[in-house]
Amino acid sequence: MIKHYKLQKIAFILLFAIPFLGHTQIVGYSVSVTKLMALADDCDGGQPFCLLAPQDPVFKIWVSDAGGNENYYCWTFDNDDDQEYGLWNDIPNLEVANVTIVTSSYISFEMEGFESDAISTSCTTESGDDAVIARTFVEQIDLIDIPTNTPTLDTISLGGIYFMEIEIEWFDYANVDELSNELAVTLAPNPSNGIVNLSINEPGVSNYTVLVADLSGKVILQQENDTKIDLSAQESGAYFVKVVTENKSITKRILLQK
């Protein structure tokens, strides 16, 4: 049986924490774990050397980016038989991170692992646990090196003992005006002097959310089912407008000129 402990998850973030540097991009990304594997250590296998064996491998993963976001998860394999060591164990597409509109050119991964001797395992090492590898940087993936809008699999390893197969998908917001799931939306006038009129050009859409973020990452406006977006109190500059319905969404850029 596999138990997972959700320590932190940021499901929807609008955050810009650093200025544009190098090939830093405005991106959104998701990371899911699809498989886990632990190799048996010398103590696994039972008496008389390990009275509490078989031990239960515990995995932790941290996912971070250049925008300052960090998400982390923990799993423990409870009461596993010896034969499960050294074999890939499928995870049902468990999402670790889902970040929208962040300034970053990479995703960074850290891991921690240990063999838990406790009858009731947790994500904290306890007295008697062994094969402990503390939180360690394991890999950085530059987004420019993997295709956009396409799930990409990668395997990361902690000390050659703990292995994770991860799935990464990312989208580049910097080079397009209309994004996401083809929701037909018009914003006018654009550029605007403060008032922007929203039109959803699809029949049957009556419930929707509008989010507006500035380039510092601050959400300056959130409203429901309103076609008038009032930015008259904001300074001139570029803004992101995201419109979300039950099954579609789109993000557009607008320019405010006063």
Stockholm file with secondary structure:
# STOCKHOLM 1.0

chainA/1-258         MIKHYKLQKIAFILLFAIPFLGHTQIVGYSVSVTKLMALADDCDGGQPFCLLAPQDPVFKIWVSDAGGNENYYCWTFDNDDDQEYGLWNDIPNLEVANVTIVTSSYISFEMEGFESDAISTSCTTESGDDAVIARTFVEQIDLIDIPTNTPTLDTISLGGIYFMEIEIEWFDYANVDELSNELAVTLAPNPSNGIVNLSINEPGVSNYTVLVADLSGKVILQQENDTKIDLSAQESGAYFVKVVTENKSITKRILLQK
#=GR chainA/1-258 SS CEEEEEEECCSSCCBCCSCCCTTCEEEEEEEEEEEEEECCCTTTTCTTTCTTCSCEEEEEEEEEETTSCEEEEEEEETTCCGGGTTSCEEEEEEEEEEEEEEEESEEEEEEEEEEECCSSCCSSCCTTCEEEEEEEEEEEEEGGGSCTTSCEEEEEEETTTEEEEEEEEEEECTTCSSCSSCCCEEEESSSBSSEEEEEECSTTCCCCEEEEEETTSCEEEEEESCSEEECTTSCSEEEEEEEECSSCEEEEEEEECC
#=GC SS_cons         CEEEEEEECCSSCCBCCSCCCTTCEEEEEEEEEEEEEECCCTTTTCTTTCTTCSCEEEEEEEEEETTSCEEEEEEEETTCCGGGTTSCEEEEEEEEEEEEEEEESEEEEEEEEEEECCSSCCSSCCTTCEEEEEEEEEEEEEGGGSCTTSCEEEEEEETTTEEEEEEEEEEECTTCSSCSSCCCEEEESSSBSSEEEEEECSTTCCCCEEEEEETTSCEEEEEESCSEEECTTSCSEEEEEEEECSSCEEEEEEEECC
//
